[in-house]
């Protein structure tokens, strides 16, 4: 780094979230990538499975990319790895649990053999290309979550990953203040910090604060208990398993993803399970209800999840009955509120008692609130502050917070995905912009330039479609037989006979009145589309999408 | 009422909300209807404008229906009136403001002349058919909100409407405890109570608690202020107008609905406006920014609202600039969270400072929390308790609350829309069920049996559509010319040429291999649909909706 001159920081990613799925750090000619995650689509993107960052910039500069570093094992940080590695096969560094999760994922995608995956230890000094890197422990809602420090001649670049400050975490691994303090003493050039809860005052409660409330609900439940939580929330599983032991209940896991994660967590030592606590669902069904707990996914109201199928009385193995207690140890991810509410309603309808974060203290989330962010800032004392991991308003709230603890306003930056920040010892500026596309994954493959088709889908979903097939003779211009008409998603199904006749009339009229000497098929189709659409509106007061299929009958 | 024998209570309405849009009360052979509102569709109902109650039961029994009583002027209580009165022209009783709002609404629908609208005064005793009725004041987020008491030989039926207990309302009209106490002393048979916030602990703050925080934000704003709130929230307008006067600012209204409501509220005496405070938008633009406040709608992120157009920099008269302060004096209605969040992000992007209930005390809602419901129960002391106005989980929470203050569990009932409760002096039971349809309004008219078409819309919106037009000759079975193919909302647009050729091949093959002696057109179409769908999946790994239009070329 003798000729070291400049640092670049670029958030990539999709939708409104800034930098959560991917951050790019450049030291002169070398590039390192932090995280490779997915985002879930909003309701105006039907048929989109998820969204990944546009990595065109990385592909163009692939000789310069040294590695991908992963902060933790959540899908919004690792989910895009199969897509990214297919195009950019660089080494991937991750902590132990994250490494296991991506190993499973890449194996499923048939990419494990060709991938170069490295396990890192926290505080191990890594030399990757010209980068000097160390990972340090943070607390979050999955074990082995890491922040990352990249050393530069101007001071360290510190990236928090997703984090909260938990002084009493279930897995005993606290936020690594020793490393943060050392980094601060050596001088931190720029701090990139999680903004998810930057609008929320106070402190996020510790994971251990919900042990007692969950234990109390379990002790009071008269019959069977179903605890739904995230499949990756290992500490929550530990709380439930411990409580089950205390109250002489056995635990069975419903659903493949949770079962896989639980097995892996036990095998790797992330879960301490008393002997004979875990049983199969089949065994659980033989025990009295008051002796069992079922662990399941489905906290977001996902239609195919175990809990939602139970709530609809459609689960083949578990029927909800009066006396059941359901604990949703979770909170809805923004956008899922209505689905979750409906699931709770349906569980009540079947006679269950339901506890969720709405009416009981059965969940805490994994992101720092405002007082934690202030503490972080005062410990790390960075020169520059760049909020990441949040939507625009969260980033604004986070910069205002930084200014309130004394960071100079001109040293705080609110970025958008694709903004290029250049930093040296004295200043940080947005110097350019990389135009980014939203890369949608639909049916396991990318869907480029999706706006056009999404607009069509939106139109068609709001109004349905009417398709008219025409056989047209040329001399003179006339229908060679009657039009065929099909509708799909169009409310006036019972009128379709009458509408066929009207269609025939207006098409006949249009063709008869065509006075062009040379036949312009495009124009004829346009004209017929218009007259059919107008006729449909006149007859039904509705405006479906109208498609005309014209075949020349010669 | 000498031969009086039985009371029936039936909640009608759509979706998950129970009884909010319409309640039916029967005393022997006479029926009275409370409210006639609309619900807004969820995101899986594209093209649905709103949902109204299925009033088939009322139409069948129209000779028995005496009147419609309205509790207050919100759309979810009055919005369906044009549709209901078209089929069931009965007198409508409403308080003064509600009466004005429905007068405007029915005039717009051309139904005013034929309607019989009656203004009621609170505590006036009304004799409607065999019913003895009185309206009493409650507090809510629109003036002149009423509860309703219906006197019966077994005691009164008391319906709260939407309510909160506000000891310091802006309009000085407090909850009418005198009437409630008198009714209690006379004996209340059944209490029907708002459950919207029955899951929320404590008391809902008074409207006046946000006067100071809003005033502070207005006093501190450096430039122009835009306050967005609900068009019917007159008390909020009063707070803003008072504060504008205090800080020497003028107020201009943006948008027709808010402007109409404001004018009406002033004319009818619901708003006290200092002289010269209100100006036109045109005048406001001539003043320094620091001297103006704009009042607008758009708090729910509605795409066509003034605020959302401003946030997208698409408003023809108002351009958001750095220095602007936007106050969203509102909270998102469930389901609108993402749209509201996006609007806030976009306002920040344009340089505005944004205050909303997420980061400032600039909104209180209009529904009773748990302590208010307990107080109500202890004042009214009903024999039976029926929670209404909420989704199922809210009703469950409200019955549990009632039991906690001493109502016998068997005297609390959780209903669904269509359940018929029969009550006499001793017991209340669900005795039957009226099957209800969801009545969707789409393009200003009802859309019956919508499930089929909504499923089609859902399929098509998730995957797009491919339409193939075929001309088929009969002897021998063959294409008389090449297939035409059109797609809509289908991602593989660039492959459509190649797919046309493949389509031609598989159709040719299918027709050539048809060995039936009699041509079964239905079966041929089914077969071709399958082979085309399979071919498309093989070529694109996608499964669009496939429609085949077959024309026999004879």
Interface residues (C-beta under 8 A of the other chain):
Chain A: X16 X42 X43 X46 X47 X199 X334 X335 X337 X338 X341 X342 X344 X345 X346 X348 X349 X354 X358 X359 X391 X392 X393 X396 X397 X442 X443 X444 X445 X447 X450 X452 X453 X454 X456 X457 X458 X460 X461 X462 X463 X464 X465 X467 X469 X471 X481 X484 X486 X488 X489 X490 X491 X493 X541 X542 X543 X545 X547 X549 X550 X551 X552 X553 X554
Chain B: X16 X42 X43 X46 X47 X199 X334 X335 X337 X338 X341 X342 X344 X345 X346 X348 X349 X354 X358 X359 X391 X392 X393 X396 X397 X442 X443 X444 X445 X447 X450 X452 X453 X454 X456 X457 X458 X460 X461 X462 X463 X464 X465 X467 X469 X471 X481 X484 X486 X488 X489 X490 X491 X493 X541 X542 X543 X545 X547 X549 X550 X551 X552 X553 X554
